Amino acid sequence: MNQKIIHFNSMEELKDKIERQVSELENKIELHSKLIGDKIREGEKDNSEELS
């Protein structure tokens, strides 16, 4: 794991950095969730066509 030390001049800078990182993670989670949901729906669609 890549480790680095980041220095902040204030608690506000630290807070802003953490909030940006959380926001980026939330966006990645949302994107991956959507992609997984699409794959699941495609699989369900294929299965229902096979049963017809």
C-alpha positions in Angstrom: 0.0 0.0 0.0 1.3 3.4 -0.9 1.7 5.5 2.2 2.3 9.3 2.2 2.2 12.0 4.7 0.0 15.0 4.0 0.3 18.2 6.0 -2.6 20.5 6.4 -2.4 24.1 7.5 -5.8 24.0 9.3 -8.5 21.7 10.4 -10.7 23.3 7.7 -8.3 22.1 5.0 -8.3 18.6 6.5 -12.1 18.6 6.6 -12.4 19.8 3.0 -10.0 17.1 1.8 -12.0 14.4 3.7 -15.3 15.6 2.3 -13.9 15.6 -1.2 -12.6 12.0 -0.8 -15.9 10.9 0.7 -17.8 12.5 -2.2 -15.5 10.7 -4.8 -16.1 7.4 -3.0 -19.9 7.9 -3.0 -19.8 8.7 -6.8 -17.7 5.5 -7.4 -20.1 3.4 -5.3 -23.1 4.9 -7.1 -21.6 4.1 -10.5 -20.6 0.6 -9.6 -24.0 -0.1 -8.1 -25.7 1.1 -11.3 -23.4 -1.1 -13.4 -24.1 -4.1 -11.2 -27.8 -3.5 -11.3 -27.8 -3.2 -15.1 -25.9 -6.6 -15.3 -28.4 -8.2 -12.9 -31.3 -6.9 -14.9 -29.7 -8.1 -18.2 -29.3 -11.6 -16.6 -32.9 -11.6 -15.5 -34.1 -10.6 -18.9 -32.0 -13.3 -20.6 -33.4 -15.9 -18.1 -37.0 -14.9 -18.7 -36.5 -15.2 -22.4 -35.1 -18.7 -22.1 -38.1 -19.8 -20.0 -40.6 -18.5 -22.6 
